[in-house]
Amino acid sequence: MSRFTLATLVAAALFMSACGDNSPTTPTPTPPTSVTDTFSGTLTRNGASTFPFSVSSAGAVYVTLTSVADSSMIVGLSLGTWNGAACTTIISNDAAVQGASLAGSATGVGTLCTRVYDVGKVTNPLDYQLTVVHY
């Protein structure tokens, strides 16, 4: 075998090994990162508290009445949009007890809000905690 042929074969082998596997690869999707906001306060007779929060992308939104000082107490819980001054209710539960939750969906970047309120059952100040999870 001539030196030219040998050199050509070696060059071809090196070239082909450098090319590697050209088959397409399927990208692995990255699951969305969740954000958890926690809000707490004291609900009084005929009272209400509103908590705005920002979402940075479209996705699911979950609000949970995590704890209530009197776990059998019925209160109102809502999820809505924040306009800078008020919470416009989109989803509500007027018979929420500890552990109750609401599920909604953000259509994009913006400010949403959650609200807890007396539905005529609170007689003494009532401590509570809300958890909001959004993506």
MOSUL-V279147 format. One record per pair of residues at least 24 apart in sequence whose ideal C-beta (glycine too) atoms are under 7 Angstrom apart, sorted by sequence separation. I is the first residue (numbers start at 1). J is the second residue. D is the distance in Angstrom with one decimal. If there is no record, write none. Layout:
BEGIN
i/j/d
I/J/D
I/J/D
END
This chain:
BEGIN
i/j/d
73/97/6.9
72/97/6.5
77/102/6.2
79/104/5.0
94/119/5.2
71/97/6.9
87/113/3.8
32/59/5.9
71/98/4.2
87/115/5.1
106/134/6.4
82/111/4.2
52/82/4.2
68/98/4.4
82/112/6.1
65/96/5.2
67/98/6.0
81/112/5.9
82/113/4.1
43/75/6.3
80/112/6.8
81/113/6.9
65/98/5.9
79/112/6.8
80/113/5.4
65/99/6.7
65/100/4.8
79/114/5.4
78/114/6.8
50/87/4.7
64/101/4.2
78/115/4.6
63/101/6.2
62/101/6.0
63/102/4.7
77/116/5.7
76/116/6.8
62/103/5.4
75/116/5.8
76/117/4.2
75/117/6.7
60/103/6.8
61/104/4.6
75/118/6.4
76/119/4.7
61/105/6.5
75/119/6.2
60/105/5.8
61/106/5.5
74/119/6.2
75/121/7.0
59/106/5.9
74/121/4.9
75/122/6.9
58/106/5.6
73/121/6.2
58/107/5.5
73/122/6.8
58/108/5.0
55/106/4.4
61/112/6.3
63/114/4.8
57/109/6.5
56/109/5.8
73/126/5.9
55/109/6.5
55/110/6.1
70/126/6.3
54/111/5.3
55/112/5.9
69/126/5.3
68/126/6.4
69/127/4.3
52/111/5.4
53/112/6.0
53/113/7.0
68/128/4.9
52/113/4.6
67/128/6.5
51/113/6.3
67/129/4.6
50/113/5.6
51/114/5.3
65/128/6.7
66/129/4.5
66/130/6.3
50/115/4.6
65/130/6.1
66/131/4.7
49/115/6.9
64/130/6.9
48/115/6.1
49/116/5.6
63/130/6.3
64/131/4.8
48/116/6.9
48/117/3.6
63/132/5.2
48/118/6.8
47/118/5.5
61/132/6.9
62/133/4.7
46/118/5.4
43/116/6.0
45/118/6.1
61/134/4.5
43/118/6.0
59/134/6.5
60/135/5.6
59/135/3.4
45/122/5.1
44/122/6.7
45/123/6.2
57/135/6.7
43/122/5.7
51/130/6.9
53/132/5.7
55/134/5.0
44/125/5.3
42/125/4.9
43/126/4.6
42/126/6.6
42/127/5.3
43/128/5.8
41/128/6.5
40/128/6.5
40/129/4.3
38/129/6.5
39/130/4.6
38/131/5.4
36/131/6.3
37/132/4.4
36/133/5.1
34/133/5.4
35/134/5.5
34/135/5.5
32/135/4.2
END
